[in-house]
Amino acid sequence: MAHPKRKISKTRRDKRRTHYKATTASLTTCNSTGTVHQRHRAYYVDGNLYYNGKLVVEAKAEA
């Protein structure tokens, strides 16, 4: 199993991690429903589940 010969300093470790940045999610507006949602994710509108502008799961009607 690999084992480091010398301790890696905090500065060197943090320099390597400088490129790990949190990015904001890209948002888009649906053509059919007009809601703003994350791209490539399913989203709810009035209890209905949509994906790619198409109804995937319809909300149950309460009796």
PDB file of N, CA, C and O in Angstrom:
ATOM      1  N   MET A   1       0.826  -1.169   0.000  1.00  0.00           N
ATOM      2  CA  MET A   1       0.000   0.000   0.000  1.00  0.00           C
ATOM      3  C   MET A   1       0.880   1.244   0.000  1.00  0.00           C
ATOM      4  O   MET A   1       1.897   1.286   0.692  1.00  0.00           O
ATOM      5  N   ALA A   2       0.495   2.255  -0.771  1.00  0.00           N
ATOM      6  CA  ALA A   2       1.303   3.462  -0.878  1.00  0.00           C
ATOM      7  C   ALA A   2       1.302   4.228   0.435  1.00  0.00           C
ATOM      8  O   ALA A   2       0.274   4.348   1.102  1.00  0.00           O
ATOM      9  N   HIS A   3       2.458   4.738   0.790  1.00  0.00           N
ATOM     10  CA  HIS A   3       2.597   5.487   2.040  1.00  0.00           C
ATOM     11  C   HIS A   3       3.577   6.632   1.782  1.00  0.00           C
ATOM     12  O   HIS A   3       4.663   6.398   1.251  1.00  0.00           O
ATOM     13  N   PRO A   4       3.217   7.864   2.146  1.00  0.00           N
ATOM     14  CA  PRO A   4       4.113   8.982   1.873  1.00  0.00           C
ATOM     15  C   PRO A   4       5.397   8.907   2.708  1.00  0.00           C
ATOM     16  O   PRO A   4       5.368   8.551   3.886  1.00  0.00           O
ATOM     17  N   LYS A   5       6.521   9.248   2.075  1.00  0.00           N
ATOM     18  CA  LYS A   5       7.796   9.222   2.787  1.00  0.00           C
ATOM     19  C   LYS A   5       7.958  10.444   3.670  1.00  0.00           C
ATOM     20  O   LYS A   5       8.578  10.362   4.730  1.00  0.00           O
ATOM     21  N   ARG A   6       7.408  11.581   3.247  1.00  0.00           N
ATOM     22  CA  ARG A   6       7.477  12.827   4.012  1.00  0.00           C
ATOM     23  C   ARG A   6       6.073  13.414   4.176  1.00  0.00           C
ATOM     24  O   ARG A   6       5.182  13.158   3.367  1.00  0.00           O
ATOM     25  N   LYS A   7       5.895  14.192   5.219  1.00  0.00           N
ATOM     26  CA  LYS A   7       4.609  14.848   5.455  1.00  0.00           C
ATOM     27  C   LYS A   7       4.417  15.959   4.423  1.00  0.00           C
ATOM     28  O   LYS A   7       5.334  16.736   4.158  1.00  0.00           O
ATOM     29  N   ILE A   8       3.223  16.025   3.848  1.00  0.00           N
ATOM     30  CA  ILE A   8       2.879  17.103   2.927  1.00  0.00           C
ATOM     31  C   ILE A   8       2.396  18.278   3.761  1.00  0.00           C
ATOM     32  O   ILE A   8       1.475  18.135   4.566  1.00  0.00           O
ATOM     33  N   SER A   9       3.009  19.433   3.573  1.00  0.00           N
ATOM     34  CA  SER A   9       2.638  20.605   4.371  1.00  0.00           C
ATOM     35  C   SER A   9       1.242  21.089   4.006  1.00  0.00           C
ATOM     36  O   SER A   9       0.730  20.798   2.925  1.00  0.00           O
ATOM     37  N   LYS A  10       0.636  21.833   4.925  1.00  0.00           N
ATOM     38  CA  LYS A  10      -0.702  22.371   4.681  1.00  0.00           C
ATOM     39  C   LYS A  10      -0.696  23.320   3.494  1.00  0.00           C
ATOM     40  O   LYS A  10      -1.662  23.361   2.732  1.00  0.00           O
ATOM     41  N   THR A  11       0.367  24.074   3.327  1.00  0.00           N
ATOM     42  CA  THR A  11       0.457  25.014   2.207  1.00  0.00           C
ATOM     43  C   THR A  11       0.476  24.269   0.876  1.00  0.00           C
ATOM     44  O   THR A  11      -0.237  24.639  -0.056  1.00  0.00           O
ATOM     45  N   ARG A  12       1.286  23.227   0.789  1.00  0.00           N
ATOM     46  CA  ARG A  12       1.377  22.459  -0.453  1.00  0.00           C
ATOM     47  C   ARG A  12       0.054  21.761  -0.751  1.00  0.00           C
ATOM     48  O   ARG A  12      -0.384  21.721  -1.901  1.00  0.00           O
ATOM     49  N   ARG A  13      -0.582  21.212   0.282  1.00  0.00           N
ATOM     50  CA  ARG A  13      -1.876  20.561   0.108  1.00  0.00           C
ATOM     51  C   ARG A  13      -2.919  21.559  -0.382  1.00  0.00           C
ATOM     52  O   ARG A  13      -3.692  21.253  -1.290  1.00  0.00           O
ATOM     53  N   ASP A  14      -2.946  22.754   0.214  1.00  0.00           N
ATOM     54  CA  ASP A  14      -3.938  23.760  -0.150  1.00  0.00           C
ATOM     55  C   ASP A  14      -3.671  24.337  -1.535  1.00  0.00           C
ATOM     56  O   ASP A  14      -4.609  24.708  -2.239  1.00  0.00           O
ATOM     57  N   LYS A  15      -2.398  24.416  -1.936  1.00  0.00           N
ATOM     58  CA  LYS A  15      -2.087  24.880  -3.291  1.00  0.00           C
ATOM     59  C   LYS A  15      -2.642  23.912  -4.334  1.00  0.00           C
ATOM     60  O   LYS A  15      -3.105  24.333  -5.394  1.00  0.00           O
ATOM     61  N   ARG A  16      -2.596  22.635  -4.033  1.00  0.00           N
ATOM     62  CA  ARG A  16      -3.126  21.633  -4.950  1.00  0.00           C
ATOM     63  C   ARG A  16      -4.651  21.736  -5.045  1.00  0.00           C
ATOM     64  O   ARG A  16      -5.231  21.444  -6.091  1.00  0.00           O
ATOM     65  N   ARG A  17      -5.288  22.146  -3.965  1.00  0.00           N
ATOM     66  CA  ARG A  17      -6.753  22.192  -3.919  1.00  0.00           C
ATOM     67  C   ARG A  17      -7.340  23.527  -4.352  1.00  0.00           C
ATOM     68  O   ARG A  17      -8.549  23.723  -4.225  1.00  0.00           O
ATOM     69  N   THR A  18      -6.530  24.452  -4.857  1.00  0.00           N
ATOM     70  CA  THR A  18      -7.055  25.767  -5.221  1.00  0.00           C
ATOM     71  C   THR A  18      -8.043  25.711  -6.369  1.00  0.00           C
ATOM     72  O   THR A  18      -8.862  26.620  -6.507  1.00  0.00           O
ATOM     73  N   HIS A  19      -7.998  24.690  -7.186  1.00  0.00           N
ATOM     74  CA  HIS A  19      -8.867  24.620  -8.354  1.00  0.00           C
ATOM     75  C   HIS A  19     -10.212  23.969  -8.048  1.00  0.00           C
ATOM     76  O   HIS A  19     -11.091  23.935  -8.910  1.00  0.00           O
ATOM     77  N   TYR A  20     -10.384  23.448  -6.825  1.00  0.00           N
ATOM     78  CA  TYR A  20     -11.668  22.855  -6.436  1.00  0.00           C
ATOM     79  C   TYR A  20     -12.573  23.972  -5.974  1.00  0.00           C
ATOM     80  O   TYR A  20     -12.517  24.368  -4.810  1.00  0.00           O
ATOM     81  N   LYS A  21     -13.405  24.489  -6.855  1.00  0.00           N
ATOM     82  CA  LYS A  21     -14.259  25.609  -6.517  1.00  0.00           C
ATOM     83  C   LYS A  21     -15.715  25.209  -6.661  1.00  0.00           C
ATOM     84  O   LYS A  21     -16.071  24.401  -7.519  1.00  0.00           O
ATOM     85  N   ALA A  22     -16.541  25.780  -5.820  1.00  0.00           N
ATOM     86  CA  ALA A  22     -17.982  25.564  -5.953  1.00  0.00           C
ATOM     87  C   ALA A  22     -18.490  26.464  -7.067  1.00  0.00           C
ATOM     88  O   ALA A  22     -18.162  27.650  -7.120  1.00  0.00           O
ATOM     89  N   THR A  23     -19.291  25.894  -7.954  1.00  0.00           N
ATOM     90  CA  THR A  23     -19.842  26.682  -9.046  1.00  0.00           C
ATOM     91  C   THR A  23     -21.349  26.781  -8.886  1.00  0.00           C
ATOM     92  O   THR A  23     -21.979  25.897  -8.306  1.00  0.00           O
ATOM     93  N   THR A  24     -21.917  27.848  -9.398  1.00  0.00           N
ATOM     94  CA  THR A  24     -23.359  28.004  -9.327  1.00  0.00           C
ATOM     95  C   THR A  24     -24.009  27.098 -10.365  1.00  0.00           C
ATOM     96  O   THR A  24     -23.463  26.879 -11.446  1.00  0.00           O
ATOM     97  N   ALA A  25     -25.171  26.580 -10.026  1.00  0.00           N
ATOM     98  CA  ALA A  25     -25.887  25.703 -10.941  1.00  0.00           C
ATOM     99  C   ALA A  25     -26.444  26.517 -12.097  1.00  0.00           C
ATOM    100  O   ALA A  25     -26.954  27.620 -11.905  1.00  0.00           O
ATOM    101  N   SER A  26     -26.340  25.960 -13.302  1.00  0.00           N
ATOM    102  CA  SER A  26     -26.878  26.667 -14.456  1.00  0.00           C
ATOM    103  C   SER A  26     -28.388  26.469 -14.496  1.00  0.00           C
ATOM    104  O   SER A  26     -28.876  25.344 -14.389  1.00  0.00           O
ATOM    105  N   LEU A  27     -29.116  27.555 -14.648  1.00  0.00           N
ATOM    106  CA  LEU A  27     -30.573  27.521 -14.648  1.00  0.00           C
ATOM    107  C   LEU A  27     -31.103  27.798 -16.041  1.00  0.00           C
ATOM    108  O   LEU A  27     -30.455  28.467 -16.845  1.00  0.00           O
ATOM    109  N   THR A  28     -32.286  27.277 -16.316  1.00  0.00           N
ATOM    110  CA  THR A  28     -32.933  27.499 -17.592  1.00  0.00           C
ATOM    111  C   THR A  28     -34.427  27.642 -17.366  1.00  0.00           C
ATOM    112  O   THR A  28     -34.945  27.240 -16.324  1.00  0.00           O
ATOM    113  N   THR A  29     -35.113  28.208 -18.328  1.00  0.00           N
ATOM    114  CA  THR A  29     -36.561  28.382 -18.258  1.00  0.00           C
ATOM    115  C   THR A  29     -37.235  27.370 -19.175  1.00  0.00           C
ATOM    116  O   THR A  29     -36.855  27.218 -20.336  1.00  0.00           O
ATOM    117  N   CYS A  30     -38.233  26.684 -18.646  1.00  0.00           N
ATOM    118  CA  CYS A  30     -38.954  25.669 -19.413  1.00  0.00           C
ATOM    119  C   CYS A  30     -39.870  26.350 -20.426  1.00  0.00           C
ATOM    120  O   CYS A  30     -40.548  27.322 -20.092  1.00  0.00           O
ATOM    121  N   ASN A  31     -39.893  25.850 -21.653  1.00  0.00           N
ATOM    122  CA  ASN A  31     -40.745  26.421 -22.689  1.00  0.00           C
ATOM    123  C   ASN A  31     -42.215  26.110 -22.457  1.00  0.00           C
ATOM    124  O   ASN A  31     -43.081  26.929 -22.766  1.00  0.00           O
ATOM    125  N   SER A  32     -42.502  24.930 -21.912  1.00  0.00           N
ATOM    126  CA  SER A  32     -43.908  24.535 -21.754  1.00  0.00           C
ATOM    127  C   SER A  32     -44.533  25.068 -20.477  1.00  0.00           C
ATOM    128  O   SER A  32     -45.702  25.452 -20.485  1.00  0.00           O
ATOM    129  N   THR A  33     -43.780  25.102 -19.368  1.00  0.00           N
ATOM    130  CA  THR A  33     -44.363  25.534 -18.091  1.00  0.00           C
ATOM    131  C   THR A  33     -43.935  26.935 -17.681  1.00  0.00           C
ATOM    132  O   THR A  33     -44.632  27.582 -16.900  1.00  0.00           O
ATOM    133  N   GLY A  34     -42.817  27.414 -18.183  1.00  0.00           N
ATOM    134  CA  GLY A  34     -42.339  28.750 -17.853  1.00  0.00           C
ATOM    135  C   GLY A  34     -41.625  28.851 -16.518  1.00  0.00           C
ATOM    136  O   GLY A  34     -41.340  29.958 -16.061  1.00  0.00           O
ATOM    137  N   THR A  35     -41.329  27.726 -15.878  1.00  0.00           N
ATOM    138  CA  THR A  35     -40.640  27.750 -14.589  1.00  0.00           C
ATOM    139  C   THR A  35     -39.136  27.716 -14.791  1.00  0.00           C
ATOM    140  O   THR A  35     -38.642  27.199 -15.792  1.00  0.00           O
ATOM    141  N   VAL A  36     -38.420  28.269 -13.831  1.00  0.00           N
ATOM    142  CA  VAL A  36     -36.957  28.256 -13.848  1.00  0.00           C
ATOM    143  C   VAL A  36     -36.503  27.038 -13.055  1.00  0.00           C
ATOM    144  O   VAL A  36     -36.958  26.825 -11.931  1.00  0.00           O
ATOM    145  N   HIS A  37     -35.610  26.238 -13.630  1.00  0.00           N
ATOM    146  CA  HIS A  37     -35.153  25.009 -12.981  1.00  0.00           C
ATOM    147  C   HIS A  37     -33.720  24.725 -13.393  1.00  0.00           C
ATOM    148  O   HIS A  37     -33.190  25.342 -14.317  1.00  0.00           O
ATOM    149  N   GLN A  38     -33.091  23.765 -12.682  1.00  0.00           N
ATOM    150  CA  GLN A  38     -31.740  23.336 -13.042  1.00  0.00           C
ATOM    151  C   GLN A  38     -31.793  22.515 -14.316  1.00  0.00           C
ATOM    152  O   GLN A  38     -32.742  21.771 -14.562  1.00  0.00           O
ATOM    153  N   ARG A  39     -30.759  22.666 -15.114  1.00  0.00           N
ATOM    154  CA  ARG A  39     -30.694  21.909 -16.359  1.00  0.00           C
ATOM    155  C   ARG A  39     -30.446  20.431 -16.058  1.00  0.00           C
ATOM    156  O   ARG A  39     -29.751  20.099 -15.098  1.00  0.00           O
ATOM    157  N   HIS A  40     -31.013  19.547 -16.877  1.00  0.00           N
ATOM    158  CA  HIS A  40     -30.834  18.102 -16.784  1.00  0.00           C
ATOM    159  C   HIS A  40     -31.321  17.538 -15.453  1.00  0.00           C
ATOM    160  O   HIS A  40     -30.789  16.540 -14.968  1.00  0.00           O
ATOM    161  N   ARG A  41     -32.328  18.171 -14.865  1.00  0.00           N
ATOM    162  CA  ARG A  41     -32.937  17.694 -13.632  1.00  0.00           C
ATOM    163  C   ARG A  41     -34.450  17.726 -13.781  1.00  0.00           C
ATOM    164  O   ARG A  41     -34.989  18.592 -14.469  1.00  0.00           O
ATOM    165  N   ALA A  42     -35.126  16.801 -13.149  1.00  0.00           N
ATOM    166  CA  ALA A  42     -36.588  16.826 -13.125  1.00  0.00           C
ATOM    167  C   ALA A  42     -37.022  17.891 -12.126  1.00  0.00           C
ATOM    168  O   ALA A  42     -36.300  18.172 -11.169  1.00  0.00           O
ATOM    169  N   TYR A  43     -38.203  18.488 -12.340  1.00  0.00           N
ATOM    170  CA  TYR A  43     -38.676  19.562 -11.475  1.00  0.00           C
ATOM    171  C   TYR A  43     -40.186  19.485 -11.319  1.00  0.00           C
ATOM    172  O   TYR A  43     -40.893  19.004 -12.205  1.00  0.00           O
ATOM    173  N   TYR A  44     -40.672  19.971 -10.170  1.00  0.00           N
ATOM    174  CA  TYR A  44     -42.098  19.938  -9.851  1.00  0.00           C
ATOM    175  C   TYR A  44     -42.762  21.260 -10.194  1.00  0.00           C
ATOM    176  O   TYR A  44     -42.206  22.329  -9.944  1.00  0.00           O
ATOM    177  N   VAL A  45     -43.958  21.177 -10.769  1.00  0.00           N
ATOM    178  CA  VAL A  45     -44.812  22.329 -11.019  1.00  0.00           C
ATOM    179  C   VAL A  45     -46.224  21.923 -10.603  1.00  0.00           C
ATOM    180  O   VAL A  45     -46.827  21.043 -11.218  1.00  0.00           O
ATOM    181  N   ASP A  46     -46.741  22.555  -9.573  1.00  0.00           N
ATOM    182  CA  ASP A  46     -48.084  22.256  -9.057  1.00  0.00           C
ATOM    183  C   ASP A  46     -48.273  20.777  -8.750  1.00  0.00           C
ATOM    184  O   ASP A  46     -49.339  20.223  -9.017  1.00  0.00           O
ATOM    185  N   GLY A  47     -47.265  20.140  -8.201  1.00  0.00           N
ATOM    186  CA  GLY A  47     -47.354  18.730  -7.824  1.00  0.00           C
ATOM    187  C   GLY A  47     -47.042  17.758  -8.948  1.00  0.00           C
ATOM    188  O   GLY A  47     -46.880  16.565  -8.692  1.00  0.00           O
ATOM    189  N   ASN A  48     -46.953  18.228 -10.180  1.00  0.00           N
ATOM    190  CA  ASN A  48     -46.618  17.371 -11.320  1.00  0.00           C
ATOM    191  C   ASN A  48     -45.110  17.390 -11.549  1.00  0.00           C
ATOM    192  O   ASN A  48     -44.463  18.423 -11.373  1.00  0.00           O
ATOM    193  N   LEU A  49     -44.560  16.263 -11.936  1.00  0.00           N
ATOM    194  CA  LEU A  49     -43.125  16.149 -12.174  1.00  0.00           C
ATOM    195  C   LEU A  49     -42.857  16.256 -13.666  1.00  0.00           C
ATOM    196  O   LEU A  49     -43.424  15.507 -14.462  1.00  0.00           O
ATOM    197  N   TYR A  50     -41.987  17.195 -14.045  1.00  0.00           N
ATOM    198  CA  TYR A  50     -41.638  17.429 -15.447  1.00  0.00           C
ATOM    199  C   TYR A  50     -40.161  17.145 -15.671  1.00  0.00           C
ATOM    200  O   TYR A  50     -39.340  17.308 -14.768  1.00  0.00           O
ATOM    201  N   TYR A  51     -39.832  16.715 -16.897  1.00  0.00           N
ATOM    202  CA  TYR A  51     -38.440  16.560 -17.324  1.00  0.00           C
ATOM    203  C   TYR A  51     -38.399  16.801 -18.822  1.00  0.00           C
ATOM    204  O   TYR A  51     -39.204  16.228 -19.557  1.00  0.00           O
ATOM    205  N   ASN A  52     -37.492  17.623 -19.286  1.00  0.00           N
ATOM    206  CA  ASN A  52     -37.374  18.008 -20.700  1.00  0.00           C
ATOM    207  C   ASN A  52     -38.668  18.615 -21.225  1.00  0.00           C
ATOM    208  O   ASN A  52     -39.001  18.435 -22.397  1.00  0.00           O
ATOM    209  N   GLY A  53     -39.396  19.325 -20.386  1.00  0.00           N
ATOM    210  CA  GLY A  53     -40.626  19.977 -20.800  1.00  0.00           C
ATOM    211  C   GLY A  53     -41.804  19.041 -20.959  1.00  0.00           C
ATOM    212  O   GLY A  53     -42.860  19.453 -21.438  1.00  0.00           O
ATOM    213  N   LYS A  54     -41.639  17.785 -20.564  1.00  0.00           N
ATOM    214  CA  LYS A  54     -42.711  16.808 -20.700  1.00  0.00           C
ATOM    215  C   LYS A  54     -43.157  16.338 -19.327  1.00  0.00           C
ATOM    216  O   LYS A  54     -42.345  16.212 -18.410  1.00  0.00           O
ATOM    217  N   LEU A  55     -44.451  16.079 -19.190  1.00  0.00           N
ATOM    218  CA  LEU A  55     -45.015  15.576 -17.942  1.00  0.00           C
ATOM    219  C   LEU A  55     -44.573  14.138 -17.739  1.00  0.00           C
ATOM    220  O   LEU A  55     -44.820  13.281 -18.588  1.00  0.00           O
ATOM    221  N   VAL A  56     -43.912  13.869 -16.601  1.00  0.00           N
ATOM    222  CA  VAL A  56     -43.424  12.521 -16.324  1.00  0.00           C
ATOM    223  C   VAL A  56     -44.368  11.820 -15.347  1.00  0.00           C
ATOM    224  O   VAL A  56     -44.812  10.701 -15.603  1.00  0.00           O
ATOM    225  N   VAL A  57     -44.672  12.485 -14.225  1.00  0.00           N
ATOM    226  CA  VAL A  57     -45.551  11.904 -13.208  1.00  0.00           C
ATOM    227  C   VAL A  57     -46.616  12.948 -12.880  1.00  0.00           C
ATOM    228  O   VAL A  57     -46.305  14.080 -12.508  1.00  0.00           O
ATOM    229  N   GLU A  58     -47.868  12.546 -13.023  1.00  0.00           N
ATOM    230  CA  GLU A  58     -48.962  13.462 -12.727  1.00  0.00           C
ATOM    231  C   GLU A  58     -49.335  13.340 -11.256  1.00  0.00           C
ATOM    232  O   GLU A  58     -49.307  12.242 -10.699  1.00  0.00           O
ATOM    233  N   ALA A  59     -49.686  14.461 -10.619  1.00  0.00           N
ATOM    234  CA  ALA A  59     -50.067  14.460  -9.223  1.00  0.00           C
ATOM    235  C   ALA A  59     -51.366  13.703  -9.037  1.00  0.00           C
ATOM    236  O   ALA A  59     -52.247  13.746  -9.896  1.00  0.00           O
ATOM    237  N   LYS A  60     -51.485  13.010  -7.914  1.00  0.00           N
ATOM    238  CA  LYS A  60     -52.703  12.269  -7.625  1.00  0.00           C
ATOM    239  C   LYS A  60     -53.800  13.246  -7.223  1.00  0.00           C
ATOM    240  O   LYS A  60     -53.549  14.214  -6.504  1.00  0.00           O
ATOM    241  N   ALA A  61     -55.017  12.986  -7.692  1.00  0.00           N
ATOM    242  CA  ALA A  61     -56.165  13.792  -7.284  1.00  0.00           C
ATOM    243  C   ALA A  61     -56.658  13.265  -5.950  1.00  0.00           C
ATOM    244  O   ALA A  61     -56.922  12.072  -5.805  1.00  0.00           O
ATOM    245  N   GLU A  62     -56.782  14.160  -4.970  1.00  0.00           N
ATOM    246  CA  GLU A  62     -57.227  13.730  -3.638  1.00  0.00           C
ATOM    247  C   GLU A  62     -58.738  13.546  -3.632  1.00  0.00           C
ATOM    248  O   GLU A  62     -59.475  14.361  -4.186  1.00  0.00           O
ATOM    249  N   ALA A  63     -59.191  12.466  -3.002  1.00  0.00           N
ATOM    250  CA  ALA A  63     -60.621  12.161  -2.972  1.00  0.00           C
ATOM    251  C   ALA A  63     -61.298  12.736  -1.757  1.00  0.00           C
ATOM    252  O   ALA A  63     -62.505  12.566  -1.585  1.00  0.00           O
TER     253      ALA A  63
END
